Amino acid sequence: MDGIRYETKGRVAIISLDRPEKHNAMDSEMSDAFANAIVRAQDDREIRSILLRGEGKSFCSGRDTAALGVRRAGVSDFEHVSKSQSRKFNLIDSQKPVIAALRGHAVGGGFEIALHCDMRVASETARMSLPEIDHGIITDGGGSVITTALAGASRAKYMLMTCDAVGAQQALQWGLVDFVVPDEELDEFALDLATKVAARPPIHLAMAKVLIDGLHGESIRRGIREELIAITALYKTEDRQEAKAARAEKRKPEFKGS
C-alpha cells in the first residue's frame, strides 16, 4: 500500500491521501506515490481540474515523524530538501487548477500541500498549523512565504513562531481558506467546485493561473529556495538535536540557541 488512491469523475482527477490510521502522515513511499499521481493527472488530457482530499479524520498531518530526517546513504540534507521542493513546484506550477478539501488536521507539510493549491475548502473541523520550529527546523515548502502572501506577515509569524493551530473560521477570516462548510458536506462541495472549474476551457484556465500567480509567484519561488538554505542550516544545530531527543524521550526540549 502506498497510501494514495487515484480516481476520476468526469474531467476531475480525485487524489485521496489514504493512510487514515496515521492521519495521512506521509512517509517516503507515500510521497513518491503522491508526486506520481499529480503527474498522472497533469498528463491526462481528459482531466481539467484536480481535487486533493484525505481519507478518515484528517487531510494530512505532514511528514510521518518516523521518517523525519531519514535519508538514503550519501544524500545530504540540501539534496533531500531540494528534491522535495522540485516536486512541490510541480504542484504549484500545475496548469490544471488544483482544489484542496481540508478536514481535521492539516499540519506542517500537509498544510503546505493545501497552500500549493489554487483554492481551499475547509470543513468546520479543520485545523491548520506549521509546527516545524517545535521539531528544531523550519518550513521548507513555502509555508512561511505563502502564508504571508495570503494572510499577512504578522499572522504568518504567529503561526510559525507559536506553532499554534488555526481553526477553519479563523483561517477563512485570514484568507488561508476560501470556503468553510459542514463536515458532512465537504466532499460534495469540493467536488462540485472542481467540476465547475473543469467545465471551463483548459487553455483559459491555464492562462488565468499564469496571470494571477504572476503577482506573487516569483517572490514565493525565491522564498521557498531561501527556506531550502535555512532548513539545511538548521538541521545541523544543537537545538535540532535537542528537539529530536526530547521527542524521543517524551519531555519538553531545552533550547540553548546553538
C-alpha positions as CSV (number, residue, x, y, z in Angstrom):
1,M,0.0,0.0,0.0
2,D,1.4,3.4,-1.0
3,G,-1.2,5.5,0.8
4,I,-2.6,7.2,-2.4
5,R,-5.9,6.5,-4.2
6,Y,-6.5,7.9,-7.7
7,E,-9.9,8.1,-9.4
8,T,-11.7,10.3,-11.9
9,K,-15.2,11.7,-12.0
10,G,-15.9,13.3,-15.3
11,R,-13.0,15.7,-16.0
12,V,-11.9,15.8,-12.4
13,A,-9.0,13.8,-11.0
14,I,-9.5,13.0,-7.4
15,I,-6.4,12.2,-5.5
16,S,-7.1,10.9,-2.0
17,L,-4.5,10.6,0.8
18,D,-5.3,7.2,2.1
19,R,-3.5,6.4,5.3
20,P,-6.2,7.3,7.8
21,E,-4.7,5.4,10.7
22,K,-1.8,7.9,10.6
23,H,-3.9,10.9,9.8
24,N,-2.5,10.6,6.3
25,A,1.1,11.4,7.5
26,M,3.4,10.9,4.6
27,D,6.4,8.5,4.5
28,S,8.8,8.3,1.6
29,E,6.7,5.7,-0.3
30,M,3.5,7.8,0.0
31,S,5.3,11.0,-1.0
32,D,6.6,9.3,-4.2
33,A,3.1,8.0,-4.9
34,F,1.6,11.4,-4.4
35,A,4.1,13.0,-6.8
36,N,3.3,10.4,-9.4
37,A,-0.4,10.9,-9.0
38,I,0.0,14.6,-9.6
39,V,2.0,14.0,-12.8
40,R,-0.6,11.4,-13.9
41,A,-3.4,13.9,-13.6
42,Q,-1.4,16.7,-15.3
43,D,-0.6,14.4,-18.2
44,D,-4.1,13.1,-18.8
45,R,-5.7,15.3,-21.5
46,E,-9.2,14.3,-20.4
47,I,-8.6,15.9,-16.9
48,R,-9.3,19.6,-16.5
49,S,-9.0,20.0,-12.7
50,I,-7.5,18.2,-9.7
51,L,-9.1,17.6,-6.3
52,L,-7.0,16.7,-3.3
53,R,-8.6,15.2,-0.2
54,G,-7.8,12.9,2.7
55,E,-9.5,9.8,4.0
56,G,-10.5,9.5,7.6
57,K,-10.5,12.3,10.1
58,S,-7.7,14.5,8.7
59,F,-6.4,15.9,5.4
60,C,-2.7,15.3,6.2
61,S,-0.7,15.5,9.4
62,G,2.5,16.2,7.5
63,R,5.6,14.1,7.4
64,D,5.5,10.8,9.3
65,T,7.6,11.5,12.4
66,A,9.2,8.1,11.9
67,A,10.6,9.4,8.6
68,L,11.7,12.8,9.7
69,G,15.4,13.3,8.9
70,V,15.7,9.9,7.3
71,R,17.9,10.0,4.2
72,R,19.3,7.4,1.8
73,A,23.0,6.8,2.4
74,G,25.1,9.6,0.9
75,V,22.2,12.0,0.4
76,S,22.7,15.4,2.0
77,D,20.0,17.5,3.7
78,F,20.4,20.0,0.9
79,E,19.9,17.4,-1.8
80,H,17.0,15.8,0.0
81,V,15.1,19.0,0.6
82,S,15.9,20.3,-2.9
83,K,14.4,17.2,-4.5
84,S,11.3,17.6,-2.3
85,Q,10.9,21.2,-3.3
86,S,11.1,20.3,-7.0
87,R,8.1,18.1,-6.6
88,K,6.3,20.9,-4.7
89,F,7.0,23.3,-7.6
90,N,5.4,20.8,-9.9
91,L,2.1,21.1,-8.0
92,I,2.4,24.9,-7.7
93,D,3.0,25.2,-11.4
94,S,0.2,22.8,-12.5
95,Q,-1.6,24.3,-15.5
96,K,-4.7,22.5,-14.3
97,P,-6.4,24.1,-11.3
98,V,-6.0,22.2,-8.0
99,I,-8.5,22.3,-5.2
100,A,-7.9,21.1,-1.7
101,A,-10.6,19.7,0.6
102,L,-9.5,20.1,4.2
103,R,-10.9,18.1,7.1
104,G,-9.4,17.7,10.5
105,H,-5.7,18.3,10.8
106,A,-3.6,19.9,8.0
107,V,-0.2,20.0,9.7
108,G,3.3,21.2,8.5
109,G,3.9,19.7,5.1
110,G,0.3,18.7,4.9
111,F,-0.8,22.3,5.3
112,E,1.8,23.3,2.7
113,I,0.3,20.9,0.2
114,A,-3.0,22.8,0.7
115,L,-1.2,26.1,0.3
116,H,0.1,25.0,-3.1
117,C,-3.4,24.6,-4.3
118,D,-5.4,27.2,-6.2
119,M,-8.4,27.1,-3.9
120,R,-9.1,25.6,-0.4
121,V,-12.4,24.3,1.0
122,A,-12.3,23.6,4.8
123,S,-14.8,21.7,6.9
124,E,-15.8,23.1,10.2
125,T,-13.4,20.7,12.0
126,A,-10.3,21.7,10.0
127,R,-7.3,22.9,11.9
128,M,-4.1,24.2,10.2
129,S,-0.7,24.6,11.7
130,L,3.0,25.0,10.9
131,P,4.8,23.3,13.9
132,E,8.2,22.9,12.3
133,I,10.0,25.1,14.9
134,D,9.0,22.7,17.6
135,H,10.9,20.0,15.7
136,G,14.0,22.2,15.5
137,I,13.6,23.0,11.8
138,I,11.6,25.5,9.7
139,T,9.2,25.3,6.8
140,D,10.6,24.1,3.5
141,G,7.6,24.0,1.2
142,G,6.6,27.6,1.2
143,G,4.7,27.7,4.5
144,S,6.4,30.9,5.5
145,V,6.0,32.8,2.2
146,I,2.6,31.6,1.0
147,T,1.1,32.1,4.4
148,T,2.5,35.7,4.3
149,A,1.1,36.2,0.8
150,L,-2.4,35.0,1.8
151,A,-2.7,36.1,5.5
152,G,-0.1,38.8,6.0
153,A,3.3,38.9,7.7
154,S,2.2,39.1,11.3
155,R,-0.2,36.2,11.0
156,A,2.5,34.1,9.3
157,K,4.9,34.9,12.2
158,Y,2.2,34.0,14.7
159,M,1.7,30.5,13.1
160,L,5.4,29.8,12.7
161,M,6.6,31.3,16.0
162,T,3.9,29.8,18.3
163,C,3.2,26.6,16.3
164,D,-0.5,27.1,17.3
165,A,-3.2,25.6,15.1
166,V,-5.7,27.9,13.4
167,G,-9.4,26.8,13.1
168,A,-11.4,26.9,10.0
169,Q,-13.3,30.1,10.7
170,Q,-10.1,31.9,11.7
171,A,-8.4,30.6,8.5
172,L,-11.4,31.9,6.5
173,Q,-11.1,35.4,8.0
174,W,-7.3,35.4,7.4
175,G,-7.7,34.3,3.7
176,L,-6.0,30.9,4.2
177,V,-9.1,29.1,3.0
178,D,-11.8,30.2,0.6
179,F,-14.9,28.3,1.9
180,V,-16.0,26.7,5.2
181,V,-18.7,24.0,5.1
182,P,-20.2,21.5,7.5
183,D,-18.1,18.3,7.8
184,E,-20.6,16.1,6.0
185,E,-20.8,18.5,3.0
186,L,-17.1,18.9,2.4
187,D,-16.5,16.2,-0.3
188,E,-19.6,17.1,-2.3
189,F,-18.9,20.9,-2.1
190,A,-15.3,20.5,-3.1
191,L,-16.2,18.1,-6.0
192,D,-18.9,20.4,-7.2
193,L,-16.3,23.3,-7.2
194,A,-13.7,21.2,-9.1
195,T,-16.4,20.1,-11.6
196,K,-17.5,23.7,-12.2
197,V,-13.9,24.7,-12.8
198,A,-13.3,21.7,-15.1
199,A,-16.2,22.8,-17.3
200,R,-14.2,25.9,-18.5
201,P,-11.8,25.9,-21.4
202,P,-8.5,24.5,-20.3
203,I,-6.2,27.0,-22.1
204,H,-8.2,29.8,-20.5
205,L,-7.8,28.2,-17.0
206,A,-4.1,27.9,-17.5
207,M,-3.8,31.5,-18.7
208,A,-5.8,32.7,-15.6
209,K,-3.3,30.9,-13.4
210,V,-0.4,32.5,-15.1
211,L,-1.8,36.0,-14.8
212,I,-2.9,35.7,-11.2
213,D,0.1,33.7,-9.9
214,G,2.4,36.3,-11.5
215,L,1.5,38.7,-8.8
216,H,3.4,36.8,-6.0
217,G,4.8,33.9,-8.0
218,E,8.5,34.9,-8.2
219,S,8.7,36.1,-4.6
220,I,7.2,32.8,-3.5
221,R,9.6,30.8,-5.5
222,R,12.5,32.8,-4.1
223,G,11.2,32.4,-0.6
224,I,10.9,28.6,-1.0
225,R,14.5,28.5,-2.2
226,E,15.5,30.6,0.8
227,E,13.7,28.1,3.0
228,L,16.0,25.4,1.5
229,I,19.1,27.3,2.8
230,A,17.5,27.9,6.2
231,I,16.4,24.4,6.9
232,T,19.7,22.9,5.6
233,A,21.5,25.1,8.2
234,L,19.0,24.3,11.0
235,Y,19.4,20.6,10.6
236,K,22.9,21.0,11.9
237,T,22.1,22.9,15.1
238,E,22.3,21.6,18.6
239,D,18.7,22.8,19.2
240,R,17.6,20.5,16.3
241,Q,19.2,17.5,18.0
242,E,17.7,18.6,21.3
243,A,14.2,18.7,19.7
244,K,14.7,15.1,18.4
245,A,16.0,13.8,21.7
246,A,13.1,15.5,23.6
247,R,10.5,14.0,21.3
248,A,12.0,10.5,21.7
249,E,12.2,10.9,25.4
250,K,8.7,12.4,25.7
251,R,9.9,15.5,27.5
252,K,10.0,19.3,26.9
253,P,13.1,20.4,25.0
254,E,15.6,22.8,26.5
255,F,16.7,25.1,23.7
256,K,20.0,26.9,24.0
257,G,20.2,28.9,20.8
258,S,23.0,26.9,19.3
